[in-house]
Amino acid sequence: MIENPCILTDVTKCIGCEQCVVACKKINDLPANGAPPRPGSTPDGLSADRWTTVIRKPDNHFVRKQCRHCLEPACVSVCPVGAMQKTPEGPVIYDKKICLGCRYCMMACPYGIPHYEWDSPNPSVRKCILCYPSLKAGKIDKPACVAACPTQATIFGTRDEMLAEARKRLRAEPSKYVQKVWGENQVGGTSVLYVSDISLDFLAWGDGRELSDKPLPPLTWAVLKAVPFEFVGMGVIMGSLYWIIERRRKLMDEKAAACTSGEDNHGQ
């Protein structure tokens, strides 16, 4: 697997076919239809079972949205149990087995990427993992979404290669593109980059505010400390209780299995 893998999306090439969405769902075993949109969300929004999406904007603009795999991810910095992890190669992944469901990562992410499994009896937070397991194992040489794109609106390579390609396109057609590479420097830089003929500031925060270039991890805990307890406290408490109960259940199951095995061996 290459070091510092990166996706470059060219908004001017996207036709809104959503083949990337289909490919993402297939490789990650996500339901084709998924749960209905929650109140306040939109049909083209992300969800726990829709890790990439295509947002339709006026004048036939289609903008793909997915985890940006930040170089200094805020979601990782706020996770109290290390369920959100930045891999040595670069992608930001998560370990569902140890997720408490506190949802700190959801509040810390400036792009609104992590989503909670509200309709699951065993909920956790889900998001794009850049096909990391399959890339790491050598089963694929590029993320499924990239391989599925019929217009090459989304391409894949090292971050240096994608930055060079983005700048090349801006120089070659200055009147076609906004002269900016989204993700080059924002919040310390991301591993999903964009070039576009419209502003993409709407992808962050949800209100159009432009992100600064300063990494967010040093700021996240200061912000979360100011969040009223009722917004997150109960989630942490319930998540912690669930983890303790599940841990005890697992230990009891292991003990019972060991006893059964011992009795079988004794009988022989």
C-alpha positions in Angstrom: 0.0 0.0 0.0 1.3 3.4 -0.9 2.2 5.9 1.8 0.1 9.0 2.2 -2.7 7.9 -0.1 -4.9 10.6 -1.4 -8.0 11.2 -3.5 -8.5 14.2 -5.8 -12.0 15.0 -6.9 -12.6 17.3 -9.8 -16.1 18.7 -9.4 -16.2 19.8 -13.1 -16.0 16.2 -14.2 -18.7 14.7 -11.8 -21.9 13.8 -13.6 -23.8 12.8 -10.4 -24.2 9.1 -11.5 -23.4 7.9 -7.9 -21.4 4.9 -9.1 -19.0 5.8 -6.3 -21.9 5.4 -3.8 -22.8 2.0 -5.1 -19.2 0.8 -5.1 -18.7 2.1 -1.6 -21.7 0.2 -0.3 -20.7 -3.0 -2.0 -17.1 -3.2 -0.7 -18.2 -2.2 2.8 -21.3 -4.5 2.9 -23.6 -1.6 3.5 -27.3 -1.9 2.8 -28.3 -0.7 -0.7 -31.2 1.4 0.5 -30.3 2.0 4.2 -32.5 3.6 6.8 -34.7 6.5 5.8 -33.2 10.0 6.3 -33.5 11.3 9.8 -35.4 14.5 10.5 -33.4 17.5 9.4 -31.2 15.5 7.1 -31.4 15.4 3.3 -31.7 12.4 0.9 -28.2 13.1 -0.5 -26.6 13.4 3.0 -24.2 11.0 4.6 -25.4 8.5 7.1 -24.2 5.4 9.0 -24.8 3.3 5.9 -24.0 5.9 3.3 -20.3 6.8 3.6 -19.9 8.8 0.4 -22.6 10.8 -1.3 -23.1 13.2 -4.2 -24.6 16.6 -3.3 -26.6 18.3 -6.1 -26.0 22.0 -6.4 -27.6 24.6 -8.7 -26.6 24.8 -12.4 -25.9 21.0 -12.7 -23.1 20.9 -10.2 -22.5 17.7 -8.4 -20.2 17.6 -5.4 -19.0 14.4 -3.9 -18.7 14.3 -0.1 -16.8 11.8 2.0 -14.4 11.6 4.9 -11.5 14.0 4.3 -8.9 11.8 6.2 -7.3 14.8 7.8 -3.5 14.9 8.3 -4.2 15.9 11.9 -7.7 14.5 12.5 -9.8 16.2 15.3 -12.0 13.0 15.5 -8.9 11.0 16.6 -7.8 13.6 19.1 -11.1 13.6 21.0 -11.9 9.9 21.0 -11.5 8.8 24.7 -10.9 5.2 23.9 -8.9 5.3 20.7 -11.7 3.9 18.6 -10.9 6.5 15.9 -7.3 5.9 14.7 -5.0 7.4 12.2 -3.1 4.6 10.5 0.7 4.8 9.8 -0.1 5.1 6.0 -2.5 7.9 6.5 -6.2 6.9 6.3 -8.4 7.5 9.4 -10.2 4.4 10.5 -12.2 3.3 13.5 -12.5 0.2 15.7 -16.2 -0.6 16.2 -15.4 -3.1 19.0 -14.2 -0.4 21.4 -16.4 2.5 20.4 -18.3 3.9 23.4 -20.9 5.8 21.3 -20.0 9.1 23.0 -20.2 10.9 19.7 -17.4 13.3 20.5 -16.0 12.6 17.1 -19.2 13.8 15.5 -19.0 17.2 17.2 -15.3 17.6 16.6 -15.3 16.9 12.8 -15.5 20.2 10.9 -16.9 18.4 7.9 -19.7 16.6 9.6 -18.5 13.1 8.5 -19.0 10.6 11.3 -22.5 9.4 11.7 -24.2 7.4 14.4 -26.2 4.2 13.9 -29.4 5.5 15.4 -31.4 2.6 14.2 -29.1 -0.2 15.4 -29.5 -2.2 18.6 -25.7 -2.2 18.9 -24.9 1.3 17.7 -21.5 2.8 16.9 -20.1 5.6 14.7 -19.5 4.9 11.1 -17.6 6.6 8.2 -15.5 6.2 5.1 -12.2 4.3 5.9 -10.7 4.8 2.4 -11.0 1.1 1.8 -8.0 0.7 4.1 -8.3 -3.1 4.9 -8.5 -4.0 1.2 -5.7 -1.6 0.2 -3.5 -2.8 3.0 -4.1 -6.5 2.1 -3.3 -5.7 -1.6 -6.8 -6.8 -2.7 -7.3 -3.6 -4.6 -4.9 -0.8 -5.8 -7.3 2.1 -5.4 -10.5 2.8 -3.4 -13.6 1.2 -4.8 -15.2 4.6 -5.4 -12.3 5.7 -7.5 -12.3 2.5 -9.6 -16.0 2.9 -10.2 -15.9 6.6 -11.5 -16.8 6.5 -15.2 -15.5 10.1 -15.9 -12.4 10.0 -13.7 -13.8 12.8 -11.6 -12.1 11.1 -8.7 -8.5 9.9 -9.0 -6.1 8.3 -6.6 -2.4 8.5 -5.8 0.0 9.8 -3.2 -0.8 13.2 -1.7 2.2 14.8 -3.4 1.0 13.4 -6.8 -2.6 14.6 -6.3 -1.5 18.1 -5.2 0.8 18.3 -8.3 -2.1 17.2 -10.5 -4.5 19.7 -8.9 -2.1 22.6 -9.4 -1.5 21.5 -13.0 -5.2 21.7 -13.8 -5.5 25.1 -12.1 -2.6 26.5 -14.2 -3.8 24.9 -17.4 -7.4 26.3 -17.3 -7.4 29.3 -14.9 -10.7 30.5 -16.2 -12.4 27.2 -15.6 -11.4 26.6 -11.9 -11.6 28.6 -8.7 -7.9 29.0 -8.0 -7.8 26.9 -4.9 -7.1 23.3 -3.9 -9.6 22.5 -1.2 -7.9 20.4 1.5 -4.4 21.5 0.7 -4.0 23.5 3.9 -7.4 23.7 5.6 -7.3 22.3 9.2 -3.7 21.3 8.6 -4.4 19.6 5.3 -6.5 16.6 4.2 -6.0 13.4 2.2 -9.1 14.1 0.1 -8.5 17.1 -2.2 -10.9 19.0 -4.5 -10.6 21.3 -7.5 -13.8 23.0 -8.6 -15.5 25.8 -10.5 -17.7 26.8 -7.5 -16.8 27.4 -3.9 -16.8 24.3 -1.7 -16.8 26.1 1.6 -20.3 24.7 2.2 -18.8 21.2 2.8 -17.4 22.4 6.1 -19.3 23.3 9.3 -22.6 23.2 7.3 -23.0 27.0 7.3 -20.5 28.1 4.7 -17.8 29.3 7.0 -14.3 29.0 5.6 -11.9 26.8 7.5 -8.6 28.2 8.7 -5.3 26.4 8.0 -4.8 25.7 11.7 -5.0 22.0 12.8 -8.0 21.4 15.0 -6.7 18.8 17.6 -5.2 21.5 19.9 -8.6 23.3 20.0 -11.1 20.4 20.2 -10.9 19.6 23.9 -11.2 23.3 24.8 -14.4 23.5 22.7 -15.9 20.3 24.0 -15.3 21.3 27.6 -17.7 24.2 26.9 -20.5 22.0 25.5 -23.4 21.6 28.0 -23.3 18.2 29.8 -26.8 17.3 28.6 -25.6 17.2 25.0 -22.9 14.6 25.5 -22.9 13.5 29.1 -25.7 11.0 28.8 -24.1 9.5 25.7 -20.8 9.0 27.5 -22.5 7.5 30.5 -24.7 5.1 28.5 -21.8 4.2 26.2 -19.6 3.4 29.2 -22.3 1.3 30.9 -22.8 -0.6 27.6 -19.1 -1.2 27.3 -18.9 -2.5 30.9 -21.9 -4.8 30.4 -20.6 -6.2 27.1 -17.1 -6.7 28.6 -18.6 -8.7 31.5 -20.8 -10.7 29.2 -17.8 -11.6 27.0 -15.7 -12.6 30.1 -18.6 -14.8 31.3 -19.0 -16.4 27.9 -15.2 -17.1 27.7 -15.3 -18.6 31.2 -18.3 -20.8 30.3 -16.6 -21.9 27.2 -13.4 -22.8 29.1 -15.4 -24.8 31.6 -17.2 -26.7 28.9 -13.9 -27.4 27.2 -12.4 -28.7 30.5 -15.3 -31.0 31.1 -15.1 -32.4 27.6 -11.4 -33.1 28.0 -12.0 -34.7 31.4 -14.6 -36.9 30.0 -12.2 -38.1 27.4 
